């Protein structure tokens, strides 16, 4: 059940307002490769992979999503300027539908590619939908445990997908065989590179995609003239999340490297302090 709520309810659902206001102690984080490996390779995706191995049989995407999300507690979500209480699975489905809606504006395409795919929840969720299931689907992920999970779930769901590793700080980003004219997208993946290097844009443009779409939290989209905007900005700073994605893309548009096709701010957040914006761009030839 979805229930309209308000920002004042956020402290009931998150410890972060108290942390950001200095009412409780919290240590500054730094997104180093070692920290990302600890958090995702071992604690998050690694723990999910261990559970899959113990389960002893093929595990579907729905089952892994339930394991990954704490479905016993309501969460507070932001949808543009409004706030709603809902079950995490319902929030996830709303987010998946949002991603599908924006991707559909750019179909058809030679293939669909997610970079920084985690355990595959979004790309495989899309792959189960009619119209996308028939496409050439590719995914790349930073962690080995995430890659193994994507492969396991794809087999369980009988989905054909090509999987490899990616690193947004590396050149090239990935060795996936991405065809010209592909749709490349990222979803909650760029925060883990605090300052995105210039090579990020050049690497993506080098694949000659029809469009690149980022479903990402954007530091520059945090409105410093509002309380929620200031809280979001400070949340990103204290967690050492990305702070230059929008700036980087705008600089490249000024240089003539790319054209920004769409830029919509703070559309959805299953964490109201870290909502995604949507930025779509294509390289200039």
VOGU-3710 file (C-alpha; in Angstrom, 3 decimals, decimal comma):
1> xxxxxxxxxx> 0,000/0,000/0,000  1,283/3,461/-0,919  0,545/6,194/1,621  1,190/9,885/1,046  3,619/11,200/3,624  5,908/14,179/4,178  9,557/15,033/4,654  9,023/15,469/8,409  8,543/11,699/8,622  12,042/10,961/7,320
11> xxxxxxxxxx> 13,680/10,612/10,778  11,255/7,761/11,515  12,688/5,806/8,571  16,326/6,848/8,436  19,146/7,648/10,890  20,590/10,116/8,395  18,791/13,369/9,346  20,230/13,112/12,859  23,682/12,313/11,466  23,613/15,180/8,980
21> xxxxxxxxxx> 22,499/17,644/11,666  25,283/16,525/14,001  22,890/15,075/16,587  24,574/11,663/16,428  28,174/10,812/15,656  29,108/9,582/12,210  32,517/9,160/10,592  33,251/10,567/7,144  33,431/7,841/4,483  35,799/7,617/1,526
31> xxxxxxxxxx> 34,918/5,676/-1,630  38,224/3,936/-2,301  38,469/0,739/-4,396  39,148/-1,126/-1,157  35,995/0,294/0,457  33,850/-0,609/-2,552  35,273/-4,130/-2,562  34,536/-4,513/1,150  30,981/-3,217/0,836  29,882/-4,947/-2,354
41> xxxxxxxxxx> 32,271/-7,769/-3,239  32,091/-9,195/0,271  29,255/-7,754/2,378  26,421/-7,204/-0,112  26,750/-9,156/-3,354  29,133/-11,639/-1,754  26,615/-12,385/0,994  23,844/-12,814/-1,593  26,026/-15,164/-3,620  26,780/-17,264/-0,536
51> xxxxxxxxxx> 23,039/-17,524/0,130  22,449/-18,631/-3,470  25,081/-21,356/-3,108  23,530/-22,552/0,167  20,052/-22,568/-1,376  21,107/-25,505/-3,525  19,005/-24,776/-6,606  18,393/-22,076/-9,206  17,217/-18,803/-7,653  14,960/-16,461/-9,633
61> xxxxxxxxxx> 15,297/-12,690/-9,788  12,154/-12,195/-7,689  13,643/-14,362/-4,939  16,993/-12,529/-4,943  15,258/-9,140/-4,951  13,366/-10,210/-1,823  16,635/-11,286/-0,203  18,353/-8,021/-1,154  15,528/-5,805/0,092  14,258/-5,721/3,660
71> xxxxxxxxxx> 10,598/-6,286/2,874  9,539/-6,411/6,516  9,706/-2,631/6,929  8,096/0,246/5,046  10,409/2,830/3,527  9,903/6,495/2,725  10,347/7,295/-0,967  10,533/10,582/-2,827  8,753/10,973/-6,151  9,708/14,391/-7,453
81> xxxxxxxxxx> 8,575/16,791/-4,702  6,267/14,357/-2,907  6,918/11,638/-0,310  5,267/8,239/0,066  5,454/5,284/2,425  5,580/1,924/0,663  7,015/-1,570/0,736  10,574/-1,807/-0,680  9,464/-4,264/-3,382  6,779/-1,855/-4,554
91> xxxxxxxxxx> 9,334/0,966/-4,590  11,677/-1,223/-6,636  8,944/-2,019/-9,157  8,105/1,677/-9,524  11,755/2,438/-10,159  12,065/-0,373/-12,727  8,996/0,992/-14,538  10,532/4,477/-14,532  13,723/3,141/-16,125  11,720/1,201/-18,722
101> xxxxxxxxxx> 9,635/4,278/-19,609  12,695/6,421/-20,277  14,517/3,705/-22,204  11,469/3,119/-24,408  11,759/6,657/-25,777  15,009/5,613/-27,480  14,009/2,215/-28,858  14,639/0,449/-31,164  18,369/-0,046/-30,672  20,953/-2,651/-31,634
111> xxxxxxxxxx> 21,368/-3,712/-28,002  20,724/-2,718/-24,397  23,727/-2,369/-22,101  23,901/-1,669/-18,361  27,242/-0,655/-16,866  27,674/-1,069/-13,116  24,843/-3,596/-13,004  25,244/-4,832/-9,404  23,607/-8,262/-9,141  21,555/-7,590/-12,286
121> xxxxxxxxxx> 18,282/-6,521/-10,728  17,548/-3,772/-13,277  18,937/-5,209/-16,522  17,481/-8,672/-15,834  14,197/-7,173/-14,670  14,007/-5,304/-17,962  15,065/-8,446/-19,824  11,988/-10,280/-18,545  9,688/-7,744/-20,206  8,255/-8,311/-23,663
131> xxxxxxxxxx> 9,923/-6,195/-26,310  13,203/-6,106/-24,419  13,582/-9,859/-23,900  14,195/-10,270/-27,632  16,969/-7,653/-27,680  20,698/-8,270/-27,429  21,323/-7,658/-23,719  24,691/-6,983/-22,097  25,774/-6,135/-18,560  29,046/-5,203/-16,898
141> xxxxxxxxxx> 29,799/-5,069/-13,181  32,781/-4,077/-11,020  32,610/-6,991/-8,556  33,175/-10,675/-9,286  30,359/-11,678/-6,933  27,958/-9,389/-8,807  29,007/-10,929/-12,133  28,430/-14,428/-10,769  24,978/-13,435/-9,499  23,984/-11,969/-12,880
151> xxxxxxxxxx> 25,017/-15,181/-14,627  23,168/-17,359/-12,082  19,923/-15,394/-12,321  20,089/-15,214/-16,115  20,297/-19,016/-16,238  17,405/-19,356/-13,785  15,270/-16,937/-15,827  16,416/-18,423/-19,156  17,623/-15,030/-20,315  20,452/-14,667/-22,784
161> xxxxxxxxxx> 22,915/-12,030/-21,613  26,587/-11,233/-22,167  28,395/-10,328/-18,938  31,828/-8,861/-18,251  33,627/-6,586/-15,816  33,621/-2,774/-15,832  35,487/-0,022/-14,031  34,429/3,583/-14,589  37,941/4,802/-13,803  39,624/2,478/-16,317
171> xxxxxxxxxx> 40,302/2,838/-20,032  38,408/1,214/-21,601  35,532/1,047/-19,122  34,706/-2,496/-20,211  35,626/-5,107/-22,801  31,999/-5,962/-23,530  31,349/-6,339/-27,287  29,037/-3,311/-27,469  27,645/-2,785/-30,961  27,325/0,611/-32,601
181> xxxxxxxxxx> 23,858/2,049/-32,021  23,380/0,496/-28,574  21,549/2,073/-25,658  23,981/2,263/-22,751  22,653/3,088/-19,307  23,785/3,314/-15,705  21,619/3,073/-12,605  22,855/4,095/-9,126  26,377/3,225/-10,319  28,273/6,519/-10,686
191> xxxxxxxxxx> 28,134/7,550/-6,988  31,001/5,166/-6,254  33,480/7,287/-8,231  33,693/10,547/-6,237  35,194/12,526/-9,128  34,465/10,975/-12,493  37,491/11,191/-14,821  37,341/12,816/-18,233  38,046/9,410/-19,776  34,573/8,259/-18,669
201> xxxxxxxxxx> 32,885/10,308/-21,397  35,471/9,433/-24,041  35,160/5,707/-23,260  31,373/5,748/-23,522  31,412/7,845/-26,689  33,922/5,407/-28,192  31,269/2,674/-28,257  29,243/4,842/-30,687  25,954/4,402/-28,785  22,657/5,786/-30,016
211> xxxxxxxxxx> 22,227/7,233/-26,530  23,708/7,047/-23,026  21,228/7,414/-20,173  22,231/7,972/-16,558  19,681/7,179/-13,848  21,895/8,646/-11,159  21,960/10,851/-8,073  23,415/14,205/-9,118  25,202/16,446/-6,641  24,733/19,484/-8,849
221> xxxxxxxxxx> 20,962/18,928/-8,856  20,722/19,355/-5,073  18,985/22,723/-4,678  20,893/24,742/-2,092  17,877/27,028/-1,644  15,794/24,251/-0,057  16,274/22,273/3,139  15,959/18,902/1,387  18,445/20,050/-1,243  20,980/21,018/1,398
231> xxxxxxxxxx> 20,488/17,712/3,227  20,977/15,790/-0,019  24,120/17,728/-0,818  25,595/17,045/2,612  24,566/13,365/2,411  26,538/12,993/-0,825  29,549/14,782/0,669  29,726/12,753/3,873  29,392/9,469/1,932  31,979/10,592/-0,641
241> xxxxxxxxxx> 29,605/9,966/-3,546  30,071/11,428/-7,003  30,054/15,208/-7,223  30,827/16,019/-10,849  28,756/13,933/-13,273  26,557/16,819/-14,450  29,491/19,220/-14,596  31,529/16,740/-16,650  28,745/16,214/-19,181  28,044/19,935/-19,473
251> xxxxxxxxxx> 31,732/20,650/-20,043  31,835/18,096/-22,835  28,699/19,556/-24,401  30,390/22,959/-24,400  33,432/21,394/-26,106  31,202/19,786/-28,720  31,955/16,212/-27,653  28,311/15,371/-26,964  24,760/16,659/-26,953  22,567/16,423/-23,844
261> xxxxxxxxxx> 19,120/15,253/-24,983  17,305/15,169/-21,659  18,026/16,366/-18,115  15,368/15,880/-15,437  16,125/16,449/-11,767  15,480/14,348/-8,673  12,703/12,168/-10,045  12,676/9,177/-7,692  14,453/8,015/-4,565  13,859/4,915/-2,463
271> xxxxxxxxxx> 16,150/6,970/-0,246  14,812/10,570/-0,343  18,323/11,855/0,373  19,685/10,188/-2,776  17,100/10,455/-5,579  18,038/9,783/-9,180  17,988/12,336/-11,944  17,814/11,298/-15,590  20,413/12,589/-18,036  20,413/11,320/-21,619
281> xxxxx> 23,121/12,248/-24,115  24,638/11,135/-27,380  28,137/11,635/-28,754  28,645/14,070/-31,593  30,164/12,469/-34,662
//
